[in-house]
Amino acid sequence: MKFVIVLVVILVVLWLARSGSRRVTRDRPKTPLAPHEDMVACSQCGLHLPRSEAVPGRGGVFCSDAHRAEFERAHP
C-alpha cells in the first residue's frame, strides 16, 4: 500500500510539473525573428561579421578601424 501511495504522489508531481511548463510556454509572447543580414569577411583578418557592423575601406570591409588602417598602410 505504501508503494502505491508513493507512486501516486510521484505521478501527480510529474503531471503538475509538466502542465506548468506547458502553461509557461503557451503564455510567453512570441518574439519576431531578426531580419536576415548579410555576413562579410574582414579583408585583413578574415573575421566574419554582419554588414551593418563592418567598417568600409579602400580595400573592402574591415572588422575595425585599426584593421582598415593597417591594410591601407600595407597596400598603398
PyMOL commands that set and color helices and strands:
alter all, ss='L'
color gray80, all
select helices_A, chain A and resi 2-27+51-53+65-74
alter helices_A, ss='H'
color red, helices_A
select strands_A, chain A and resi 39-41+48-50+55-57+60-62
alter strands_A, ss='S'
color yellow, strands_A
deselect
rebuild
show_as cartoon
